[in-house]
Amino acid sequence: MKGKNLKNRTIFSITKKEVQNLAKEKVERFLDEIELKEVQKRIEFGLECWEDVIIYAIKDVLSSKSK
């Protein structure tokens, strides 16, 4: 794949369906819209340091590649 094709491609996303499937599996029911919105807020809060996660991943990839 050429670099320009990667320019605006999503690296990671979480769909509503994935959250609902996990809720069904873990708490045995689907979430209503209000609960989904609250889950979204908490995920966003938890990912405020997403840059740190990406930097760690980059360094880990480059480190394992050089071995």
N, C-alpha and C positions, 0 to 999 in steps of 0.2 A: 504494500500500500504506500502510495506516495505521501510525502509530508503535507501537501495541501489538502488531501482528503482527511487528515487528522485534525485540521485546524479548528473546526467547531464541533467535533464529535464528542458526545457525552462519554465521560470516563466511568461514572458511577451514578446510579439513580436507584431510588426505592419507590416502587409503585404502591398505590393504594391497595391493589390486589395482594401484593406481597405482605403488607401489614395486616390485612384482614385474614389471610391464610395463617399467618403466625399467631394472631389473636385466637383464631378458631382452634388451632393446635394447642396453644398454651393455656388459654382461659376458657376454652370450650364454647365460645360464642363470637360472633362478629361484633365489631364496634359500631356505634351509631355515629352520625356526622360530627356531633359535638366532641365525642371521645376521639375521633380521628384527628380533629383539629388540635386537640390538646396533645395528642401523641406527636403530631407534626411539630408543634412548638418545642416540645422536649427534645426531639431529634435535632432540630435546628440549634437549640441551645447546646446540646452535646457536641455538635459539630462546629462550634465557633472556632475551635482550634484546628480546623481541617488542614491548614497549611503545615502544621507540625506533623500531622499524620502523613501527608504527602512527602515532606522532606525525609521523614524516617523511611518511608517506602523506597524513595529514590536512592538513598544512601545504602539501604539493605540490598537492593538490586545491584547497584554498582559494586558493592563489597563482595557479594557472592559471585559476581561475574568475573572479578579479578582473581579469584582463587583457582 
